[in-house]
Structures are given as C-alpha cells and as structure tokens.
C-alpha cells in the first residue's frame, strides 16, 4: 500500500545569482500499473534552474524508491514528481521527463514543465 513520500532534502544554492542548469537522471525508476498491477519501468530526467535551494540527491533517491509499489499512471507520476519538487525547492525553471519502457510494443514519454512567472533562460 502507498504511504507518504519521504522528505526531499535541499541545500543552499552555492551561486543563486547565476542561472545554471542542473540535470538529474534516474535510470531505474519503477512503479506499478494501477490497472494490471504489473511493474512499470522507466527513466526520469529532471532539468532545473535553482533559485535559493538545490535538491539533495540521496534523499531524492529515497523519494523515488517510494514509488516502487505504488499504482500510478505515467502521466500522473510525471506530474506528481514535478509538483513535489516545485514544492520542495521552488526552482526558477523545472522540467521532468518520464521515458517509460515499452509494454506491448508501445512506449511513452511524458514531459511536464514549470517556469516561474517572468523567468527567461536560454541554456
């Protein structure tokens, strides 16, 4: 049964005056299809421009492990991750991409994006 997600820790941005891209890849994401109960596998990529806080990676790993037995659709999990990370670190920009492995010869990629009002950034 699903329980509350672990807390994602943050730390002070060492250079909050600069816009720079942080890229994180979780290559072994696992959740469960809510319809069939079968495991779903994928890669979650997170690109973000921090404001005052950055995401601490070990706590992020435990956060992702909390999805291992949770029944959730691809669209829902990608957007939930984005919402949770925005609430945690309040970035200037964030994009979460879920690339889910093929099942029955069909694969799926979901992209959810957030940008603070007025923020412009060209990497």
Kinemage of the C-alpha trace (Angstrom):
@kinemage 1
@onewidth
@group {chain A} dominant
@subgroup {mainchain}
@vectorlist {calphas} color= white
{ca unk a 1} P 0.000 0.000 0.000
{ca unk a 2} L 1.147 3.525 -0.785
{ca unk a 3} L 2.441 5.606 2.084
{ca unk a 4} L 3.512 9.216 2.242
{ca unk a 5} L 6.648 10.021 0.222
{ca unk a 6} L 9.916 10.600 2.071
{ca unk a 7} L 11.022 14.182 2.563
{ca unk a 8} L 13.279 15.516 -0.170
{ca unk a 9} L 16.123 17.462 1.420
{ca unk a 10} L 17.548 20.643 -0.053
{ca unk a 11} L 20.668 22.732 0.469
{ca unk a 12} L 21.503 26.378 -0.170
{ca unk a 13} L 22.272 27.198 -3.792
{ca unk a 14} L 26.007 27.974 -3.825
{ca unk a 15} L 25.509 30.573 -6.585
{ca unk a 16} L 21.944 31.937 -6.536
{ca unk a 17} L 22.877 34.977 -8.643
{ca unk a 18} L 23.646 32.757 -11.662
{ca unk a 19} L 21.192 30.844 -13.832
{ca unk a 20} L 22.657 27.403 -14.432
{ca unk a 21} L 21.029 24.122 -15.371
{ca unk a 22} L 21.044 21.127 -13.030
{ca unk a 23} L 20.347 17.812 -14.767
{ca unk a 24} L 19.473 14.648 -12.855
{ca unk a 25} L 18.727 11.250 -14.375
{ca unk a 26} L 17.059 8.376 -12.538
{ca unk a 27} L 17.699 5.420 -14.833
{ca unk a 28} L 15.900 2.722 -12.829
{ca unk a 29} L 12.517 4.224 -11.970
{ca unk a 30} L 9.893 1.650 -11.045
{ca unk a 31} L 6.186 1.936 -10.264
{ca unk a 32} L 3.148 -0.292 -10.791
{ca unk a 33} L 0.425 -0.108 -13.423
{ca unk a 34} L -2.777 0.672 -11.487
{ca unk a 35} L -4.871 -1.310 -13.967
{ca unk a 36} L -2.866 -4.549 -14.264
{ca unk a 37} L -0.649 -4.496 -11.170
{ca unk a 38} L 2.365 -5.217 -13.391
{ca unk a 39} L 5.608 -3.303 -12.830
{ca unk a 40} L 6.391 -0.286 -14.994
{ca unk a 41} L 9.970 0.745 -15.693
{ca unk a 42} L 11.396 3.967 -16.977
{ca unk a 43} L 13.912 6.764 -16.801
{ca unk a 44} L 13.048 10.034 -15.106
{ca unk a 45} L 15.061 13.099 -16.130
{ca unk a 46} L 14.939 16.339 -14.175
{ca unk a 47} L 16.340 19.592 -15.530
{ca unk a 48} L 16.062 22.646 -13.347
{ca unk a 49} L 17.411 26.117 -12.660
{ca unk a 50} L 17.611 26.529 -8.902
{ca unk a 51} L 16.586 29.681 -7.114
{ca unk a 52} L 17.642 29.653 -3.451
{ca unk a 53} L 17.651 25.863 -2.885
{ca unk a 54} L 19.082 22.812 -4.672
{ca unk a 55} L 17.857 19.205 -4.429
{ca unk a 56} L 19.918 16.806 -2.307
{ca unk a 57} L 20.394 13.591 -4.289
{ca unk a 58} L 20.406 10.885 -1.596
{ca unk a 59} L 17.015 11.972 -0.278
{ca unk a 60} L 15.785 12.161 -3.880
{ca unk a 61} L 16.802 8.525 -4.327
{ca unk a 62} L 14.639 7.506 -1.360
{ca unk a 63} L 11.785 9.619 -2.696
{ca unk a 64} L 11.889 7.682 -5.978
{ca unk a 65} L 12.018 4.351 -4.152
{ca unk a 66} L 8.665 5.239 -2.557
{ca unk a 67} L 7.035 4.748 -5.978
{ca unk a 68} L 8.273 1.153 -6.320
{ca unk a 69} L 4.983 -0.465 -5.219
{ca unk a 70} L 2.650 2.443 -5.951
{ca unk a 71} L -0.011 2.031 -8.644
{ca unk a 72} L 0.081 5.193 -10.744
{ca unk a 73} L -0.260 6.098 -14.422
{ca unk a 74} L 2.706 7.589 -16.324
{ca unk a 75} L 1.022 10.958 -16.732
{ca unk a 76} L 0.141 11.158 -13.055
{ca unk a 77} L 3.569 10.160 -11.767
{ca unk a 78} L 5.442 12.595 -14.016
{ca unk a 79} L 3.232 15.486 -12.916
{ca unk a 80} L 3.333 14.392 -9.248
{ca unk a 81} L 7.138 14.389 -9.298
{ca unk a 82} L 7.142 17.886 -10.791
{ca unk a 83} L 4.651 19.149 -8.177
{ca unk a 84} L 6.621 17.598 -5.298
{ca unk a 85} L 9.930 19.024 -6.486
{ca unk a 86} L 8.483 22.502 -7.044
{ca unk a 87} L 7.077 22.448 -3.515
{ca unk a 88} L 10.452 21.300 -2.177
{ca unk a 89} L 12.913 23.676 -3.828
{ca unk a 90} L 10.863 26.433 -5.540
{ca unk a 91} L 13.017 26.499 -8.705
{ca unk a 92} L 13.091 29.193 -11.347
{ca unk a 93} L 12.528 26.548 -14.010
{ca unk a 94} L 11.976 22.782 -13.960
{ca unk a 95} L 11.188 20.108 -16.498
{ca unk a 96} L 10.514 16.478 -15.602
{ca unk a 97} L 10.590 13.899 -18.381
{ca unk a 98} L 9.399 10.339 -17.892
{ca unk a 99} L 10.529 7.902 -20.589
{ca unk a 100} L 8.729 4.654 -19.899
{ca unk a 101} L 9.810 1.293 -21.290
{ca unk a 102} L 7.836 -0.434 -23.997
{ca unk a 103} L 4.994 -2.715 -22.999
{ca unk a 104} L 3.186 -4.484 -25.818
{ca unk a 105} L 5.439 -2.616 -28.285
{ca unk a 106} L 4.181 0.769 -27.032
{ca unk a 107} L 6.461 3.173 -25.183
{ca unk a 108} L 5.527 6.524 -23.730
{ca unk a 109} L 7.301 9.794 -22.958
{ca unk a 110} L 5.662 12.372 -20.701
{ca unk a 111} L 7.093 15.891 -20.248
{ca unk a 112} L 5.865 18.268 -17.526
{ca unk a 113} L 7.267 21.803 -17.306
{ca unk a 114} L 7.202 24.649 -14.778
{ca unk a 115} L 8.557 28.189 -15.160
{ca unk a 116} L 8.334 30.995 -12.598
{ca unk a 117} L 6.437 33.950 -13.956
{ca unk a 118} L 8.806 36.288 -15.762
{ca unk a 119} L 11.755 33.883 -15.771
{ca unk a 120} L 13.647 33.676 -19.048
{ca unk a 121} L 16.567 31.316 -19.578
{ca unk a 122} L 18.342 30.144 -22.693
{ca unk a 123} L 20.795 27.299 -21.962
